[in-house]
């Protein structure tokens, strides 16, 4: 740990100690719980959004594969090459 990191840790501890002295542990815990609550819901919203995006991408991929599985539409009727005749040996 560098001297700057140690000083930052001491400053953070001093700030927290001051907050506890001014507001009391109940307020600090309530604010911490509110921050945790918001972060949890934000994370759940992001997971739901990612799930929706993945589902949409899978559906698009499935539609693309289904389109590839269908035979192509004949754009020039009558120009097909005749099928090969199989020879018996």
C-alpha positions, 0 to 999 in steps of 0.5 A, a space after each residue: 500500500 502506498 502512502 497516498 493509498 494509506 492517506 485515502 483510507 485514513 481519510 475515508 475512515 475519518 469521514 465515516 467516523 464523523 458521519 457516525 458521530 453526526 447522524 448515528 448508526 441508524 441513519 448510516 445503515 438506512 442510507 447504506 440499505 437504500 444504496 444496496 436496494 437501488 443497486 440490486 434493482 438496477 442490476 436486476 433490470 440490467 439482467 432482464 434487459 440482457 435476457 430480452 436482448 439475448 432472446 430477441 437475438 436467438 429468435 432472429 437467428 432462428 428466423 434466419 436459419 428457417 429462411 435458409 432451410 427453405 428452397 430459394 424462389 425460382 426467379 427465372 422459370 424454365 432455365 433450370 438444368 435437367 436432373 442427372 440421370 443415374 446410371 446403373 452399373 
